[in-house]
Amino acid sequence: MANRKRLQKKRQQQQKKTNLTIAGIVIGVAAILGLIVWREVRPAIGSEVEVLRSDHVEVGAPVESPTDPPTSGSHYASPMPAGFYTKESPEYLSGDHDGYLIHSLEHGYVVFWYNCDLLEEQSCTTLLSDIQGVMDDFNGFKLIAFPRPSISAPLVMTAWGQLQEFEAFDVKLAEEFIKVNRPRAPEPNAP
């Protein structure tokens, strides 16, 4: 009799363990599916821009994008590394940077395009510091700051197919733009 009760208790404990394991798996799968659905239905931040083809072209060949600054289009086979670039950076001086930057966008990067020609020196210093602060908040992960004298706003942020202009820097909007739009790229898990 005691043996039977012990076996019954052992079976109950095993059943409880099995039920908890199954519940944990179900909750985990539901959480993952919920995150995927949430990312897909969460509205993008910024203006949506038509996405152009994303063919690779030879380095130095002209690239096409629907916007200035670029949000998609033909590009070179290598992306631009994350970082803060200036007009003195070799990457800027080369003149063929858009091909690399568009490839970075395809990989889920976000680019801060800035035009200090539109600002007084102190305002430019503040803008660059603000951009660097947001980049630091995200540990620089898949973030690029790049000069763009052709833009008509002091700052424009782009992600694949998304564009956000800033007349004045807005930290919360910049952070939200990154969080929401970075994973929407065609290859967000690429380096």
N, C-alpha and C positions, 0 to 999 in steps of 0.2 A: 504494500500500500504506500509506504513512504517513498519507495523507489518510483512508483507511478506518479506521485505528486511532484517529485523532483524532475522527472522527465517532462511532465506537463508544464512545470514552471520554466524549464529550460526552453521548451518549444515556444512558449509565450514570449520569453525574452528575445529569442531569435526572430520571431515574427515582428516584434516591436522594432528591432534593429533594422530588419528588412523594410518595414513600412517607413521608418525615418530616412533610410537611404533613398528609397523611391521618392519620398516627398522632397528631399533635398535636390535630387536630380530634376524633378518636375519644376521646382521653384527656380533652379538655375537656368533651365531651358526657357522658361517663361520670361525671366529677366533679360536674357539675351535677345529673345524675339521682341520683347517690348522695347529694348534699346534700338534695335534695327528699325522697327516701325516708327518709333519716336524720331529718329534721325531723318527718316524719309518724309514724314509729314510736317516736321518743323519747318516753318517758312524760312527761306534764305534771307540774309540781311544784305541790303544794298539794291542796286538796280540790276535786274537780270539782263544779260547781254547774249545775243545769238552766239552760239558756239560754232566756230569754224572748224574745218577739218584739222586733224592733228597729225599730219604727215611729217616725217623727218626729212629735212633738206640738208644739203652739204653745208658745212661751216663756211660762212661768208656769203652764202646765197641770200637773196632777200626773203624775209618772212612776212606772212600776211596775218593781220589781226583785225577784228571788227572795230576795235577801239584804240584810242591813244589815251592812256597807256594800254598795253595788251591785256586781254582777258582769256584768249585762246588763240589757236591758229597753228600754222606750220612752224616748225622749230628744229633746232639742232638735236643731235643724238645725246648730248650731255646736258644735265641741268646746271644751273648756277648754284654754288654752295650758299647756305644760309650765311647771313652776315649783314653788316652795316657798311654800305659803299658810299663813297664821296666822288666829287668831280675829279679828284686826284687819283682815284683807284685805277689800276691798270685795266680792270674789267670795264669801267666806264669809258676810259680813253680809247679802248679798242674799237668802239663804235658799233660792234656787232653783238652787243649784249642781249638784245631782245630775243634772239633765237634760243639762248640759254635760259633766259628768264621765263619764257613761255613754257619751256620743258619743265621748269621748276613748278609752275602753276599746275601743270598736268599731274604732277606728283603730290599735289595737296599743299603746296607752299602758298603763303599770302605775302604780297609785296606792298610795302609802303612806298609809294612814289612821291617824292617831295620836290617842290620848286621854291627854293629860297630867294630866287630873283624877284618874287612877288612880295617879299617881306623885308622889313628893316632888320638890321643885323641882330638886335636883341630878340626880336620875335622869331627869327630863324633859329637862333641858339636854343630858345625855349622849345620850339617845335621839335628839333632834333633830339633834345633831351627827353621830351615826352614820348617820342617814338621809341627811343632806346629803353625807356622805363617799361613800356608795354612789352617790348621784345624780351627784356629781362624777366618780366613776370611769367613769360612762357618759356623761359630758359633758352630763348633764341630758336626753339624747335620749329623748323620749316618756316622761318620768317626772314625776309629780306627787306632792307631799306635801300632805296636806289634813287639817285637824282634824276629828275625828268623836267628839263626846262620848257618842254613843249606843252605841259598841262596848264590849264587856266585857273586852277585852284592851288593853294599852297600844299595840299595833301590829297592824294587819291589812293585808296586801297583797292587792290584787286585780288580776286581768287578766280578759279576756273569758272568763267561765265558770269562773274559777279563784279560789280564796281560800286564803290562808295566814295563820293567827293566830300571833302571837309573844307569849309571856309575857316573854321576854328576847330582845334583838336578836341575831340570828345573821347576820353579814355574808355568809358563804358561802351560806347558804340564800337570803338576799335576792338575791344576785347570780345564783344559779342560777334562782330564780323569774323574774327578768327575762329572762335569756337564753333560757330554754325557753318561757315563756308568751307573751312579746311577739309573736313571729311567728305565733301561733295565732289571732289575732283575725280577724274576717271581712274587714277592710280594712286589713291591716298596712302597706300602702304608701301609704295616704292620709296627708296632712300632720297 
